[in-house]
Amino acid sequence: MSESKKGRPTDDPEQDAGSGAEGSSLPPLSRRRFLSISMLAGGAALAAPVRALAAPEFEGWPKSFGMLTDFTACVGCRSCEKACNEANKMPAPDKPFEDGSVFEEHRWPTAKTYTVVNRYKTKADPSKPVYRKIQCNHCLEPACATACPIHAYTKTPEGAVIYNEDLCFGCRYCMVACPFNMPAYDYESALEPKIVKCILCHGLIKQGKLPACAEACPAGAITFGRREDLLKLARKRIADNPGKYRDHIYGEHEVGGTSWLYLSAVPFEQLGFPDNLPKKAPIELTKSYLSSIPVIFTTFPAIFGLLYAASHHRDNEDGKDQSPDRHKEVK
């Protein structure tokens, strides 16, 4: 690398980073005005043509960032877990990060952690375990965003798929839609539903910094950079090391591609990855079906959700303060 990991990211594919366009947020509305707008939207939905739900074409963000995890380099130290926990100000885990007993079972990201590391015994050499880091893969065309009737998810120009908890009304369609089973639901706050998942350290990326897990990895198993550069790097590693890697970059094509990419010496299905996923994004497979559904059946759930979100904003017309946007980015 041309600079240390602590410095400003450079054009090197191992370390390239930068800032993108600012995300947008829903401005607070008075409850009375919001109800009026929603009623108009409902009336418009009843009269809308059937084809209105045809999905728009999405060209993606060709200069977006991503991550490359090389499982041949991961040593299972869980430094990435610790860094993620601290960066996102999450509660301390039940067992310390140095406690290797967590590998006795396969864990999954929950409402209390964005990422976990599991240990797998493989068929090739059961005595030599492989460690796999698990988190949201930040799909290029995320199924969670497609399934959400209230548009609480946003695919950012930087590559991260982020979530606005102010808009969520707890339908959990995103959990069902995700091909990787990633979004976790915070059941401890039933009155304020919240989906929890990795946000690719979106705030740090916009500041030109490395995501916390990539910064903390002592083995160099996690590389951050522009996705197109990470693909070139992954292909070079495969070409330069015959027999070391499977000739497969997981995430390059699966479900339309993901921002998180992987290299492995063993078949990915032996590490718990979904096998034989389609190359097309889920929305591409359902466009014709969605286009045939009357708008009324999907508009009203969205309106209900918007009304739910609006109930969390205080009424301007009563002279009360507005609720601030609670979408928290990592600082």
C-alpha positions as CSV (number, residue, x, y, z in Angstrom):
1,M,0.0,0.0,0.0
2,S,1.2,3.5,-0.7
3,E,0.1,4.8,2.7
4,S,-0.5,3.3,6.1
5,K,-4.0,2.1,7.0
6,K,-4.3,5.0,9.3
7,G,-3.8,7.5,6.5
8,R,-6.1,8.9,3.8
9,P,-7.1,6.0,1.5
10,T,-5.4,6.1,-1.9
11,D,-6.1,4.8,-5.4
12,D,-4.5,1.4,-4.4
13,P,-7.3,-1.2,-4.7
14,E,-6.3,-2.5,-1.2
15,Q,-7.2,0.8,0.3
16,D,-9.1,3.1,-2.0
17,A,-11.9,5.1,-0.5
18,G,-13.7,8.3,-0.9
19,S,-16.9,10.2,-0.3
20,G,-20.1,10.1,-2.3
21,A,-23.3,11.9,-2.6
22,E,-25.1,12.7,0.7
23,G,-28.1,10.6,1.5
24,S,-31.5,12.1,1.8
25,S,-33.8,11.9,4.7
26,L,-37.6,12.4,5.2
27,P,-38.3,15.9,6.6
28,P,-40.7,16.0,9.5
29,L,-44.3,16.7,8.6
30,S,-47.2,17.7,10.7
31,R,-49.5,14.8,11.4
32,R,-52.5,16.6,10.0
33,R,-50.6,17.4,6.7
34,F,-49.3,13.9,6.5
35,L,-52.8,12.4,6.8
36,S,-53.9,14.7,4.0
37,I,-51.0,13.6,1.7
38,S,-51.7,10.0,2.5
39,M,-55.3,10.2,1.6
40,L,-54.4,11.8,-1.7
41,A,-51.9,9.0,-2.3
42,G,-54.6,6.4,-1.5
43,G,-57.0,8.0,-4.0
44,A,-54.4,8.1,-6.6
45,A,-53.5,4.5,-6.1
46,L,-57.1,3.4,-6.7
47,A,-57.1,5.2,-10.1
48,A,-53.5,4.2,-11.1
49,P,-52.9,2.0,-14.1
50,V,-51.9,-1.6,-13.4
51,R,-48.5,-1.2,-15.0
52,A,-47.5,1.4,-12.4
53,L,-45.5,-1.2,-10.4
54,A,-43.1,-2.1,-13.1
55,A,-39.7,-1.9,-11.6
56,P,-37.5,1.0,-13.0
57,E,-34.2,0.1,-14.6
58,F,-31.3,0.5,-12.2
59,E,-27.8,0.9,-13.6
60,G,-26.2,0.6,-10.2
61,W,-23.2,2.6,-8.8
62,P,-20.2,1.5,-10.9
63,K,-17.8,3.5,-8.7
64,S,-19.2,2.2,-5.4
65,F,-17.0,0.7,-2.7
66,G,-16.9,-2.8,-1.3
67,M,-15.0,-5.3,0.8
68,L,-13.1,-8.5,-0.1
69,T,-12.7,-11.2,2.5
70,D,-10.0,-13.8,1.9
71,F,-10.8,-16.9,4.1
72,T,-7.4,-18.3,3.4
73,A,-5.9,-15.4,5.5
74,C,-8.5,-15.3,8.3
75,V,-7.2,-16.6,11.6
76,G,-10.4,-16.3,13.7
77,C,-9.0,-13.7,16.0
78,R,-12.4,-11.9,16.1
79,S,-10.7,-8.4,15.9
80,C,-13.3,-7.5,13.3
81,E,-16.1,-8.3,15.7
82,K,-14.6,-6.2,18.5
83,A,-14.0,-3.3,16.1
84,C,-17.5,-3.4,14.8
85,N,-18.9,-3.6,18.3
86,E,-16.9,-0.5,19.4
87,A,-17.5,1.5,16.2
88,N,-21.3,1.0,16.5
89,K,-21.4,1.4,20.3
90,M,-23.1,-1.9,20.8
91,P,-23.4,-3.7,24.2
92,A,-20.5,-5.9,25.2
93,P,-21.0,-9.6,24.3
94,D,-21.9,-12.2,26.9
95,K,-18.4,-13.8,26.3
96,P,-15.2,-11.7,25.8
97,F,-13.9,-11.5,22.2
98,E,-10.9,-13.5,23.3
99,D,-13.1,-16.4,24.3
100,G,-12.6,-19.2,21.7
101,S,-15.5,-21.2,23.1
102,V,-17.9,-19.3,20.9
103,F,-16.6,-21.3,17.9
104,E,-18.3,-24.4,19.4
105,E,-21.5,-23.3,17.7
106,H,-22.4,-21.5,14.5
107,R,-23.6,-18.0,15.4
108,W,-25.5,-15.4,13.2
109,P,-25.7,-11.6,13.3
110,T,-28.4,-10.5,15.8
111,A,-29.9,-7.2,17.0
112,K,-26.8,-6.9,19.3
113,T,-24.1,-7.5,16.8
114,Y,-23.6,-6.7,13.1
115,T,-21.0,-9.3,12.4
116,V,-19.8,-12.7,13.8
117,V,-17.0,-15.1,12.9
118,N,-17.7,-18.9,12.7
119,R,-15.3,-21.8,12.5
120,Y,-15.9,-24.6,9.9
121,K,-14.3,-28.0,9.5
122,T,-14.0,-28.9,5.8
123,K,-13.9,-32.1,3.9
124,A,-10.5,-31.4,2.4
125,D,-8.7,-31.3,5.8
126,P,-10.9,-31.5,9.0
127,S,-7.9,-30.8,11.1
128,K,-7.4,-27.4,9.5
129,P,-10.5,-25.2,10.2
130,V,-11.6,-22.3,8.1
131,Y,-13.0,-19.1,9.6
132,R,-15.8,-17.2,8.0
133,K,-16.8,-13.6,8.8
134,I,-20.6,-13.1,8.4
135,Q,-22.5,-9.8,7.9
136,C,-24.8,-8.1,5.4
137,N,-23.5,-8.5,1.9
138,H,-24.8,-5.2,0.6
139,C,-26.4,-6.4,-2.6
140,L,-26.1,-4.2,-5.7
141,E,-29.9,-4.5,-6.1
142,P,-30.9,-5.4,-2.6
143,A,-34.0,-7.6,-2.1
144,C,-34.6,-6.0,1.3
145,A,-35.1,-2.6,-0.4
146,T,-37.3,-4.1,-3.1
147,A,-39.5,-5.8,-0.6
148,C,-39.9,-2.9,1.8
149,P,-43.2,-1.2,1.2
150,I,-42.2,2.0,2.9
151,H,-38.7,2.4,1.3
152,A,-36.9,2.3,4.6
153,Y,-33.8,0.9,2.9
154,T,-31.4,2.9,0.6
155,K,-28.7,1.6,-1.6
156,T,-26.1,4.4,-1.4
157,P,-23.7,5.6,-4.0
158,E,-20.9,4.4,-1.7
159,G,-22.2,0.9,-1.8
160,A,-23.7,0.5,1.6
161,V,-27.4,-0.6,2.1
162,I,-28.6,1.5,5.0
163,Y,-31.8,1.5,6.9
164,N,-34.0,4.3,8.3
165,E,-35.6,3.1,11.5
166,D,-37.9,6.2,11.5
167,L,-39.8,4.7,8.6
168,C,-40.0,1.1,9.6
169,F,-43.4,-0.2,10.8
170,G,-42.3,-3.8,11.6
171,C,-43.6,-5.8,8.6
172,R,-40.3,-7.7,8.4
173,Y,-40.7,-8.3,4.6
174,C,-37.0,-7.6,4.3
175,M,-36.1,-10.5,6.5
176,V,-38.1,-12.9,4.3
177,A,-36.8,-11.4,1.1
178,C,-33.1,-11.4,1.9
179,P,-31.4,-14.4,0.1
180,F,-28.7,-14.4,2.8
181,N,-31.0,-14.2,5.8
182,M,-29.2,-11.1,7.1
183,P,-31.5,-8.5,8.6
184,A,-32.1,-9.1,12.3
185,Y,-35.2,-7.8,14.2
186,D,-34.9,-6.1,17.6
187,Y,-37.6,-7.9,19.5
188,E,-36.8,-5.9,22.7
189,S,-38.5,-2.8,21.4
190,A,-41.9,-4.0,20.2
191,L,-43.3,-0.4,20.2
192,E,-40.4,0.9,18.2
193,P,-39.6,-1.8,15.7
194,K,-36.0,-1.7,14.3
195,I,-34.1,-3.9,11.9
196,V,-30.4,-4.3,12.7
197,K,-27.6,-5.1,10.3
198,C,-24.2,-4.1,9.1
199,I,-24.2,-0.7,7.4
200,L,-20.7,-1.0,5.9
201,C,-19.5,1.7,8.2
202,H,-21.2,4.2,5.8
203,G,-20.3,7.2,7.9
204,L,-16.6,6.3,8.0
205,I,-16.6,5.7,4.2
206,K,-18.1,9.1,3.6
207,Q,-15.3,10.6,5.7
208,G,-12.7,8.9,3.5
209,K,-11.8,6.4,6.2
210,L,-11.7,2.6,6.4
211,P,-14.6,0.6,7.7
212,A,-13.8,-0.6,11.3
213,C,-13.4,-4.3,10.6
214,A,-11.0,-3.7,7.7
215,E,-9.0,-1.2,9.8
216,A,-8.7,-3.7,12.7
217,C,-7.9,-7.0,10.8
218,P,-4.3,-7.9,11.8
219,A,-4.1,-10.7,9.2
220,G,-5.0,-8.6,6.1
221,A,-8.0,-10.9,5.5
222,I,-10.3,-8.0,4.8
223,T,-9.6,-5.5,2.0
224,F,-11.6,-2.3,1.4
225,G,-11.7,-0.5,-1.9
226,R,-13.8,0.2,-5.0
227,R,-15.7,-2.9,-6.0
228,E,-14.3,-2.9,-9.5
229,D,-10.7,-2.8,-8.1
230,L,-11.5,-5.6,-5.6
231,L,-12.6,-7.9,-8.4
232,K,-9.4,-7.2,-10.3
233,L,-7.4,-8.0,-7.1
234,A,-9.4,-11.2,-6.5
235,R,-8.8,-12.4,-10.0
236,K,-5.1,-11.7,-9.7
237,R,-4.8,-13.6,-6.5
238,I,-6.6,-16.6,-8.1
239,A,-4.3,-16.4,-11.2
240,D,-1.1,-16.0,-9.2
241,N,-1.8,-18.8,-6.8
242,P,-2.8,-21.9,-8.8
243,G,-4.5,-24.5,-6.5
244,K,-4.8,-22.1,-3.5
245,Y,-8.2,-20.7,-4.3
246,R,-11.4,-21.9,-5.8
247,D,-11.9,-20.2,-9.2
248,H,-14.9,-18.4,-7.9
249,I,-15.4,-14.9,-6.5
250,Y,-18.5,-15.3,-4.4
251,G,-20.6,-12.1,-4.7
252,E,-19.4,-11.2,-8.2
253,H,-22.6,-12.5,-9.8
254,E,-24.8,-14.0,-7.1
255,V,-28.3,-12.3,-7.0
256,G,-27.0,-9.6,-9.3
257,G,-23.8,-9.1,-7.4
258,T,-22.9,-7.9,-3.9
259,S,-20.6,-5.2,-2.5
260,W,-19.0,-7.8,-0.2
261,L,-16.9,-10.3,-2.1
262,Y,-15.2,-13.5,-0.9
263,L,-12.3,-15.8,-1.8
264,S,-11.9,-19.3,-0.5
265,A,-9.8,-22.5,-0.8
266,V,-12.8,-24.7,-0.2
267,P,-16.3,-24.8,-1.8
268,F,-18.4,-22.0,-0.4
269,E,-21.3,-24.3,0.5
270,Q,-19.0,-26.0,3.0
271,L,-18.8,-22.6,4.8
272,G,-22.6,-22.2,5.0
273,F,-23.0,-20.0,2.0
274,P,-26.3,-20.4,0.0
275,D,-25.5,-22.5,-3.0
276,N,-26.8,-22.1,-6.6
277,L,-28.2,-18.6,-6.1
278,P,-29.5,-17.1,-9.4
279,K,-27.2,-14.6,-11.1
280,K,-30.1,-12.1,-11.6
281,A,-31.3,-9.9,-8.7
282,P,-34.6,-11.0,-7.2
283,I,-36.3,-7.9,-8.7
284,E,-35.3,-8.9,-12.2
285,L,-37.0,-12.3,-11.7
286,T,-40.2,-10.8,-10.5
287,K,-40.7,-7.7,-12.7
288,S,-43.4,-9.1,-14.8
289,Y,-45.2,-10.5,-11.8
290,L,-45.1,-7.2,-10.0
291,S,-46.3,-5.4,-13.0
292,S,-49.5,-7.4,-13.1
293,I,-50.5,-6.7,-9.4
294,P,-53.0,-3.9,-8.9
295,V,-51.3,-1.0,-7.2
296,I,-53.9,-0.9,-4.4
297,F,-52.5,-4.1,-2.9
298,T,-49.1,-2.7,-2.3
299,T,-49.8,1.0,-1.9
300,F,-52.0,0.7,1.2
301,P,-49.4,-1.2,3.3
302,A,-47.0,1.6,2.4
303,I,-49.5,4.2,3.4
304,F,-50.1,2.5,6.7
305,G,-46.3,2.4,7.3
306,L,-46.0,6.1,6.4
307,L,-48.8,6.9,8.9
308,Y,-47.0,4.9,11.5
309,A,-43.7,6.8,10.9
310,A,-45.6,10.1,11.0
311,S,-47.0,9.3,14.4
312,H,-43.4,9.5,15.7
313,H,-43.2,13.1,14.6
314,R,-44.6,15.9,16.8
315,D,-47.3,18.1,15.3
316,N,-45.9,21.4,14.0
317,E,-49.3,23.0,14.1
318,D,-49.5,22.5,17.8
319,G,-46.3,24.4,18.2
320,K,-44.2,21.5,19.5
321,D,-40.6,20.5,18.6
322,Q,-39.9,18.3,15.7
323,S,-38.5,14.8,16.3
324,P,-34.9,14.7,14.9
325,D,-33.9,12.3,12.2
326,R,-32.7,9.3,14.3
327,H,-30.8,7.6,11.5
328,K,-27.4,7.2,13.1
329,E,-24.3,7.0,10.9
330,V,-21.0,5.9,12.4
331,K,-18.9,8.9,13.2
